Amino acid sequence: MRQILRANFVALAICLQAVAGLSHAVELDQQPGYVLAEFIYEDAPFPSCHASTIVETPAGLVAAWFGGTDEGDDDVGIWFSRQLDGKWSAPVEVANGVQSDKERYPTWNPVLFQAAEGPLLLFYKAGPNPRDWWGMLITSNDSGETWSKPTRLPDGFYGPIKNKPVRLANGDLLCPTSFETVTDGETIWQVYMERTPDLGKTWSKTGMLNDGHEIDAIQPSILFHSESHLQSLGRTRQGKVWNAWSEDGGLTWGPMKLTELPNPNSGTDAVTLANGSHLLVYNHTSKGRSPLNVSVSEDGRTWQAALVLENQPGEYSYPGVIQSSDGMVHIIYTWNRKRIKHVEVNPAKLVPVEMTAGRWPR
């Protein structure tokens, strides 16, 4: 049934793109800022993949995602690859949802974080579905060559739900988190933040940033405007990217509001660059999961069009984005649920173009 629904989804996306005049190919390598594009792997022991994450370690870039027969199937595990001498290693499964010889659950949404002076952390979720999953954590002291045994996070804590955590000035890890629940037959999406001062040993959390009725929101990212002035933004069911602001380092947050940027109920990710500007990767459309775009902003409020990563029919979604120590931006995302794609961008060479009322320039 899921495969039939996904086929219908892709067919609908193709129709919507044709109506919108997006059927022509945009050549990524002809756009300012492009450095390279590659697949993390060509062949793998699983047919379907999704929800990738990327980080820089002392040994180089590493990436993770979930893969298996199909999203939500019990054989879905967390897969991992390292970039060695410019090439990505063959995917290896580093975590799964095996509970016993007779019980196994799918795993979901891995999130990587490299501690400045400590291990590589890999957060993920395990459980039958996003309403009943729980948070898990494994760590590595050798940039992902070997891993610890998995530990379960305390009840009610999930770690970063899709996008990377950020390190605060006091050393705390602020994890952008969201929660899905069913109340009176209605599925409610709410955003909040979790915080750990000791890399996952102890935890605290904020209140919810939204009530889940006026704005259904999940999967936040965090941007820095100063040490205490933070912005969060992410995915909604309302057809727009949401954002909210904190003036106290993420302890409390102002009201969640919708931006002018479209969102087709699909994951986004964002990063504050070394020069203080901000970069957002998202599907700039209200329907479907193509195109996949990059926008930039100086203040987190006014966004300019910068790159079109994909605009052909299909699903290009769930991006993750970081800036590495050499200043390059690395974007990773789902490519048609079959492979994971990595794009490197030089942000200094992007040529931003103004948008009017959130409309992508043609």
C-alpha positions in Angstrom: 0.0 0.0 0.0 2.8 2.4 0.9 4.4 1.8 -2.5 1.2 2.5 -4.3 0.7 5.7 -2.4 4.3 6.8 -3.1 3.8 6.1 -6.8 0.7 8.2 -6.8 2.5 10.9 -4.9 5.3 11.0 -7.6 2.7 11.1 -10.4 1.0 14.0 -8.7 4.3 15.8 -8.3 5.0 15.4 -12.0 1.6 16.9 -12.9 2.1 19.8 -10.5 5.5 20.6 -11.9 4.2 20.6 -15.4 1.5 23.0 -14.5 4.0 25.3 -12.7 6.3 25.3 -15.8 9.1 23.5 -14.0 9.6 20.6 -16.4 12.7 22.0 -17.9 16.0 20.9 -16.3 18.1 23.3 -14.3 21.7 22.4 -14.6 23.3 22.5 -11.2 26.8 22.7 -12.5 26.0 25.9 -14.4 25.0 27.8 -11.3 27.3 30.1 -9.3 28.6 28.4 -6.2 28.4 24.8 -7.4 31.5 22.8 -6.6 30.5 19.1 -7.0 27.5 16.7 -6.8 27.8 12.9 -6.2 25.9 10.0 -4.8 27.1 8.6 -1.5 26.7 5.1 -3.0 25.6 3.5 -6.3 24.7 0.1 -5.0 23.5 -1.0 -1.5 21.9 -4.0 0.2 18.6 -2.1 0.7 16.2 -0.8 -1.9 14.9 2.3 -0.1 16.6 5.1 1.9 15.7 8.4 3.5 16.5 11.1 6.2 20.2 11.6 5.7 22.6 13.5 8.0 26.2 14.7 7.5 28.9 16.1 9.8 32.6 16.8 9.7 34.9 14.7 12.0 38.6 14.9 12.6 39.0 12.3 9.9 36.7 14.0 7.4 33.1 14.0 6.3 30.7 11.2 7.4 27.0 10.6 6.6 24.2 8.4 7.9 20.6 7.7 6.8 17.9 5.0 7.3 17.6 2.2 4.8 15.6 -1.0 4.3 12.7 -2.4 2.3 10.6 0.7 2.8 10.1 3.4 5.4 8.4 1.9 8.5 9.3 -1.7 7.7 11.0 -3.7 10.5 14.2 -4.3 8.5 14.9 -0.5 8.3 18.3 0.2 10.0 20.7 3.1 10.3 23.4 3.0 7.6 26.7 4.9 7.7 29.5 6.0 5.2 32.8 7.8 5.6 34.5 9.9 3.0 38.1 8.6 2.7 40.5 10.1 0.2 37.7 11.9 -1.5 35.6 8.7 -1.9 32.6 7.5 0.1 33.0 4.1 1.7 30.4 1.3 1.1 27.4 1.7 3.4 27.5 -0.3 6.7 24.6 -0.8 9.1 25.6 0.7 12.5 22.2 0.5 14.3 18.9 -1.2 14.0 15.7 -1.8 16.0 16.3 -5.4 17.0 14.8 -5.9 20.5 15.1 -9.7 20.8 15.2 -12.8 18.6 11.4 -12.4 18.0 11.0 -8.6 18.0 12.4 -5.9 15.8 11.2 -2.4 15.0 12.1 0.1 12.3 14.6 2.8 13.0 14.2 6.5 11.9 15.8 9.9 11.4 19.5 9.6 12.3 21.3 12.8 13.4 25.1 13.2 13.6 27.0 15.6 15.8 30.7 15.8 16.4 31.7 17.0 19.8 34.5 19.6 19.8 36.5 17.6 22.3 34.7 14.3 22.5 33.0 11.5 20.6 31.0 11.5 17.4 27.3 11.2 18.4 24.7 9.4 16.4 21.1 10.0 17.6 18.3 8.0 16.0 14.8 6.8 16.8 13.4 3.3 17.1 9.8 2.1 17.3 6.8 1.2 15.2 5.9 4.8 14.1 6.7 8.5 14.8 4.0 8.6 17.5 5.4 5.6 19.5 9.1 5.7 18.8 11.8 6.4 21.4 15.2 8.1 21.3 18.5 6.2 21.0 22.2 7.1 20.9 25.4 5.5 19.9 28.9 7.1 20.0 32.2 6.7 18.3 35.7 7.7 19.4 37.3 7.1 16.0 35.2 9.1 13.6 32.7 6.3 13.0 35.1 3.4 12.4 33.7 1.6 15.5 30.6 2.3 17.7 29.4 1.9 21.2 26.5 -0.2 22.2 23.2 1.7 21.8 21.7 3.4 24.8 18.1 4.5 25.1 17.4 8.1 26.0 15.2 8.8 29.1 11.5 8.4 28.6 10.0 11.5 27.0 13.3 12.6 25.4 14.1 12.0 21.7 17.2 14.0 21.0 17.3 16.0 17.8 14.4 14.8 15.8 15.7 15.3 12.2 18.2 18.2 12.1 21.6 18.7 13.8 21.9 20.0 17.4 23.9 23.2 18.1 26.5 23.9 20.8 25.7 26.9 23.0 28.3 29.3 24.5 28.0 27.5 27.9 28.8 24.1 26.2 25.2 22.8 26.3 23.9 20.9 23.3 20.5 22.4 22.1 18.6 19.8 20.2 15.8 20.9 17.9 12.9 18.5 18.6 9.3 17.9 17.8 6.5 15.6 18.9 3.7 13.8 17.2 0.6 12.6 19.1 -3.0 11.8 18.5 -5.6 13.6 20.5 -9.3 13.0 20.0 -8.6 11.4 16.7 -6.5 14.4 15.5 -2.8 14.1 14.9 -1.0 17.0 16.6 2.5 18.3 15.6 4.4 20.3 18.2 7.9 21.7 18.4 10.1 22.1 21.5 13.8 22.1 22.4 15.8 19.6 24.4 19.0 20.4 26.1 21.9 18.3 27.4 25.0 19.6 29.2 26.9 16.3 29.1 26.5 14.9 25.5 23.3 12.9 26.2 23.7 11.8 29.8 21.2 14.2 31.4 18.4 16.2 29.7 15.9 19.0 30.1 13.3 20.5 27.8 11.4 23.7 27.0 7.7 24.1 26.7 6.0 23.6 23.3 6.5 26.4 20.8 3.0 25.9 19.2 -0.3 24.3 20.1 -0.5 22.1 17.1 -3.8 23.5 15.9 -3.2 26.9 14.4 0.2 25.8 13.1 1.1 22.1 12.8 4.9 22.1 12.9 7.8 19.6 13.3 11.5 19.2 12.5 13.1 22.5 13.5 16.5 23.8 12.7 18.4 26.5 14.7 20.2 29.6 13.5 22.4 32.0 15.5 22.0 35.8 15.3 24.1 36.2 18.5 25.0 33.9 21.4 21.6 34.5 23.0 19.5 35.6 19.9 18.4 32.4 18.2 16.0 31.6 15.4 14.2 28.3 14.7 12.4 27.3 11.5 11.0 24.2 9.9 8.2 22.1 8.3 4.4 22.7 8.6 1.2 21.4 7.2 0.1 24.9 6.5 2.0 25.3 3.2 4.7 27.6 4.6 8.0 27.4 6.5 7.5 28.4 10.1 9.9 30.4 12.3 10.2 31.5 16.0 12.8 33.5 17.9 14.5 33.2 21.3 16.3 36.0 23.2 17.7 33.9 26.0 19.8 31.2 24.2 16.8 28.9 23.6 15.4 28.7 27.1 12.1 30.4 26.0 10.7 31.2 22.6 8.4 33.8 21.1 5.3 33.0 19.1 5.6 30.7 16.1 4.7 32.4 12.8 4.5 31.4 9.2 7.0 32.9 6.8 6.5 33.7 3.1 8.6 30.7 2.0 6.5 27.8 0.7 6.7 24.3 2.3 5.0 21.1 0.9 4.9 19.4 4.3 8.5 18.2 3.8 11.6 18.5 5.9 14.0 21.5 5.7 17.4 22.3 7.2 19.4 25.4 7.8 22.8 26.6 9.0 24.4 29.9 10.2 27.6 30.4 8.2 30.9 31.6 9.5 30.3 35.1 8.1 27.0 35.4 10.1 24.7 34.9 7.1 22.2 32.0 7.0 21.5 29.3 4.4 18.3 27.3 4.1 17.7 24.1 2.1 14.1 23.3 1.3 11.5 22.4 -1.3 10.4 25.8 -2.7 6.9 24.6 -3.6 3.6 24.1 -1.8 3.0 20.7 -3.3 5.3 17.8 -4.1 9.0 17.3 -3.3 10.6 18.9 -6.3 12.2 21.4 -6.8 14.8 21.4 -4.0 16.3 24.8 -3.4 18.8 26.8 -1.5 18.0 30.3 -0.2 20.2 32.7 1.8 19.5 35.5 4.2 21.4 38.2 6.2 18.8 38.5 8.9 16.7 35.3 8.8 13.7 37.3 7.7 14.3 38.3 4.1 15.4 35.3 2.0 17.0 35.4 -1.5 17.1 32.6 -4.1 20.6 31.1 -4.5 20.5 27.6 -6.0 18.2 25.0 -7.6 19.6 21.6 -6.6 16.9 19.6 -8.3 13.8 20.4 -10.3 13.0 17.3 -12.4 10.0 15.0 -11.6 10.6 12.9 -8.5 11.3 13.2 -4.8 14.2 15.2 -3.6 13.8 15.8 0.1 14.8 15.8 3.7 18.1 17.8 3.3 20.8 18.1 5.9 23.3 21.0 5.6 26.6 21.9 7.4 29.6 24.2 6.7 32.9 22.5 7.0 36.1 23.9 8.4 37.4 24.9 4.9 34.3 27.2 4.4 32.5 24.9 2.0 28.8 24.1 2.5 27.8 20.4 2.3 24.2 19.4 1.5 22.9 15.9 1.7 19.4 14.7 0.7 17.1 11.9 -0.4 17.2 11.2 -4.2 14.0 9.5 -5.2 14.2 7.2 -2.1 16.8 5.2 -4.0 20.1 6.9 -3.2 21.6 9.7 -1.0 23.1 12.6 -2.8 25.8 15.0 -1.6 26.3 18.5 -3.1 29.2 20.8 -2.2 28.7 24.5 -2.5 31.1 27.5 -2.2 28.9 30.1 -0.4 31.3 32.9 -1.3 30.4 32.4 -5.0 26.6 32.3 -4.6 24.7 35.0 -6.5 21.5 35.6 -4.5 18.5 37.0 -6.3 15.6 38.8 -4.6 12.2 37.1 -4.2 8.9 38.9 -4.1 6.3 37.5 -1.6 8.3 34.3 -1.5 8.1 33.6 -5.2 11.2 32.0 -6.7 12.6 34.1 -9.6 12.4 32.6 -13.1 
